[in-house]
Amino acid sequence: MKNPIVHFEIPADDVETAKEFYEKIFGWKITKFPMPEGEAEYYGVRTTEVDEKTQLPKTPGAINGGLMKRKETGQPFMNYIHVDSIEHMLKTIEKHGGTICLSKTEIGKGMGWIAAFQDTEGNLMGLHEIPKEMKKS
């Protein structure tokens, strides 16, 4: 398959309550993720085991995600789709009637880049491009 969903983000008004909920209900491991100074707190959500070198899920089709403080009212749950080139995909999205909401943005040193778009129905989705050195050989 090409361009799988590789990450999700859950926004929460009360991060601690949401953390406890998902840990107790689903048994997910949720840990604070180191962020650059000045950045909002972010928690990694492990739903499946990862390869220690790449930090990618060991199980094909499984994804992990994040939990964070809601930044604005109505901020939606977000899925991120893996793409080889965000620049190429953003051009393709616009060509087919989508709207770019966030241009290519670096996320943490060595973790790659994200972007966001609205599809033709107004749904918000994210894109994720990983650095070449993180890709499995």
N, C-alpha and C positions, 0 to 999 in steps of 0.2 A: 504494500500500500504506500501511497505517496502522501505526504503532508498530514501526518496523524496529529491528533490533539496530544500535547506533551506536558501540559501544566494547567492547573486551575488556580484561581484565587478567590478566597471567601472574604468579603468585607464584613466587619462586625462593629457595632457600636460599643459593645462590651467584650473585648478580646478574651479576657480571662474566662468569662462565662461560656463563650463560644468554644474556647479551647477545651474546657472541661466536658462540654456537651459531646464534641466529636471524639474525644479520647474515650469517654465512657460508653458511648453508643456504638462506635465502630472499632474501637481499639487502636485508632491511629496514633502514631507517635508525633507529637507536636513540640518542637523546640525552637527557642529564640535563635534567629539567624543573624550572624554578624553583618551589620550594615555600616557604610561609611558615616563618619561623624556628621550630624545634622540631618540625616535621613530618618524617616519614621521607622518605628519598630516593625519588624517583620518576623513571622514564625513560619518555619518550614513544616509542611504537613507530609508525613510519610505514610502512604497507604500500602506500600510494597517495598521490598528490599531493593537496595541499589548497589551497583558496582562501585567499590570504593574509589577506583581511579577516575571514572568518568562521572560518577554521581547519577548515572542514568539507571532507570529501573531494570532489574534483571529479567523480569517477566515480560515477554512481548505483549504489547497492548496496554499494559498497566501504566498509570501515571501518578505522580505525586503533585503536591501543590503548595499553596501558601495561605496564611491567615494574617490579616492586617486590620488595623483601625480603619473604619470607613472614612474616606476623605471628604465625601459630599453626600447629601441626601439623595437617595435613589441610586447610589452607586451599585451596579449590578455584579452578580457572580460572573467571573470571567474565565473563559477557556482560551488557551494559547495553542496555536497551530504551528508545528515545526515547518519551516521553509528553508530552502537553501540560500535564497537571496531575498531579503526584505525589500530592497529597492525594486527588484523585478516584480515582486508580488504586489507592491503598492501601485505600480503602474498598471498592472493587470486588473486589479480591483477597481481602480478609477475608470478604466476603459469599459468595464462591464457594469457601471452604474453604482458602485460602492463609494462611500465617503471616507476619507482619511481623517481620523480623530487624533492620532498621535503619530508623528513621523518617527523614523528610526531613532531609538534612544538606547544608549549603553546602559546595561544593568550590572552593577558590580564588576569589578575587575576580573576579566577572564571568563565571565558567565554569558557573554554574548549581548544580544540586542533584542529589543521588543518594539512593536508598533501596534496601533489599534485602528480598527475601521468599523464602520457600520455597513451592514449588507443592504440590499435593496428593500428589505422589510423593516429596517431600523434596529436590527439586532447588533449588539456590540460584541466584537470578537478581537482577539489579540493574535499577533504573529510573534514567533520566536526564532531567531537565527543563532546557532551556537558557533563558537570559534572552531576553525578546522582542527585544532589540536585536541578538542574535546570529543570529536566524532570517533566512534569505534572503528577500528581498523578492519 
